[in-house]
């Protein structure tokens, strides 16, 4: 399955691009799986993890219960992810996930 993650503000700076294609090798992938795959691209970069996750303890993943930073607006195909099932929202091939951090450094 392939999805596109659109990055804005500090996440765009952290990843150095505005869109990141993500491939997930599972038919029943969720938003949590896509976010974990995104952070795996920047493994070892705590800045990206701090922007996206509310807690970044060792081994924490979204699929195993890490919380999303409430200051990040998350849309799946332009709809609020919380209305579709939160981090457990099933994804479909070609979905677009938008990540918009609402706070940033000054």
Kinemage of the C-alpha trace (Angstrom):
@kinemage 1
@onewidth
@group {chain A} dominant
@subgroup {mainchain}
@vectorlist {calphas} color= white
{ca unk a 1} P 0.000 0.000 0.000
{ca unk a 2} L 1.227 3.493 -0.847
{ca unk a 3} L 0.187 6.736 0.831
{ca unk a 4} L 1.490 10.289 0.630
{ca unk a 5} L 2.250 12.293 3.755
{ca unk a 6} L 2.118 16.059 3.221
{ca unk a 7} L 4.303 17.981 5.660
{ca unk a 8} L 3.975 21.581 6.802
{ca unk a 9} L 5.862 24.028 9.025
{ca unk a 10} L 8.461 22.437 11.344
{ca unk a 11} L 7.872 18.928 9.976
{ca unk a 12} L 8.672 20.157 6.475
{ca unk a 13} L 11.917 21.611 7.818
{ca unk a 14} L 12.750 18.420 9.722
{ca unk a 15} L 12.286 16.193 6.657
{ca unk a 16} L 13.551 18.692 4.077
{ca unk a 17} L 10.602 18.201 1.737
{ca unk a 18} L 6.891 18.867 1.523
{ca unk a 19} L 5.703 15.356 0.655
{ca unk a 20} L 6.934 11.929 1.667
{ca unk a 21} L 5.711 8.803 -0.127
{ca unk a 22} L 5.236 5.925 2.296
{ca unk a 23} L 5.005 2.238 1.399
{ca unk a 24} L 3.476 -0.088 3.968
{ca unk a 25} L 3.808 -3.827 3.464
{ca unk a 26} L 0.449 -4.661 5.023
{ca unk a 27} L -2.995 -4.663 3.464
{ca unk a 28} L -4.668 -3.543 6.716
{ca unk a 29} L -2.473 -0.530 7.488
{ca unk a 30} L -3.547 2.221 9.864
{ca unk a 31} L -2.643 5.849 10.402
{ca unk a 32} L -0.392 4.700 13.265
{ca unk a 33} L 1.528 2.455 10.841
{ca unk a 34} L 2.031 5.341 8.404
{ca unk a 35} L 3.267 7.692 11.136
{ca unk a 36} L 5.671 5.033 12.422
{ca unk a 37} L 6.974 4.540 8.871
{ca unk a 38} L 7.450 8.301 8.540
{ca unk a 39} L 9.482 8.503 11.749
{ca unk a 40} L 11.524 5.455 10.693
{ca unk a 41} L 12.829 7.556 7.793
{ca unk a 42} L 14.365 9.918 10.354
{ca unk a 43} L 15.424 7.224 12.847
{ca unk a 44} L 17.641 8.773 15.459
{ca unk a 45} L 16.373 12.309 14.768
{ca unk a 46} L 14.629 13.240 17.985
{ca unk a 47} L 13.513 16.620 16.584
{ca unk a 48} L 11.032 15.035 14.169
{ca unk a 49} L 9.758 12.682 16.882
{ca unk a 50} L 9.305 15.540 19.372
{ca unk a 51} L 7.197 17.498 16.884
{ca unk a 52} L 4.933 14.567 16.070
{ca unk a 53} L 4.655 12.572 19.294
{ca unk a 54} L 3.436 13.675 22.718
{ca unk a 55} L 5.798 11.136 24.294
{ca unk a 56} L 8.974 9.791 22.751
{ca unk a 57} L 10.150 7.154 25.200
{ca unk a 58} L 12.517 4.417 24.049
{ca unk a 59} L 10.797 2.006 21.721
{ca unk a 60} L 7.556 4.001 21.677
{ca unk a 61} L 5.602 3.703 18.445
{ca unk a 62} L 2.183 4.932 17.428
{ca unk a 63} L 1.132 1.350 16.704
{ca unk a 64} L 1.917 0.371 20.308
{ca unk a 65} L 0.184 3.292 21.953
{ca unk a 66} L 2.383 6.392 21.717
{ca unk a 67} L 0.239 9.517 21.743
{ca unk a 68} L 0.147 12.015 18.912
{ca unk a 69} L 1.109 15.570 19.823
{ca unk a 70} L -2.224 17.430 20.193
{ca unk a 71} L -0.612 20.495 18.567
{ca unk a 72} L -0.421 18.652 15.222
{ca unk a 73} L -3.471 18.813 12.974
{ca unk a 74} L -3.834 15.498 11.124
{ca unk a 75} L -6.054 15.112 8.087
{ca unk a 76} L -6.698 12.008 6.018
{ca unk a 77} L -7.969 12.987 2.578
{ca unk a 78} L -8.791 16.434 4.035
{ca unk a 79} L -10.892 15.031 6.920
{ca unk a 80} L -9.954 15.175 10.616
{ca unk a 81} L -8.432 11.826 11.597
{ca unk a 82} L -10.301 11.831 14.923
{ca unk a 83} L -13.631 11.574 13.089
{ca unk a 84} L -12.494 8.461 11.239
{ca unk a 85} L -11.088 6.396 14.119
{ca unk a 86} L -8.010 8.193 15.412
{ca unk a 87} L -4.656 6.472 15.042
{ca unk a 88} L -6.481 3.198 14.303
{ca unk a 89} L -8.050 4.683 11.146
{ca unk a 90} L -7.637 2.191 8.292
{ca unk a 91} L -5.756 3.541 5.295
{ca unk a 92} L -6.318 2.806 1.629
{ca unk a 93} L -3.912 2.836 -1.278
{ca unk a 94} L -3.429 6.409 -2.482
{ca unk a 95} L -4.632 8.145 0.697
{ca unk a 96} L -3.175 11.571 1.454
{ca unk a 97} L -2.239 12.348 5.055
{ca unk a 98} L -1.618 15.991 5.955
{ca unk a 99} L 0.424 16.883 9.053
{ca unk a 100} L 0.252 20.502 10.202
{ca unk a 101} L 2.029 21.441 13.433
{ca unk a 102} L 0.273 24.456 14.940
{ca unk a 103} L 3.149 25.528 17.182
{ca unk a 104} L 6.702 26.340 16.239
{ca unk a 105} L 9.806 28.023 17.496
{ca unk a 106} L 10.168 31.759 17.450
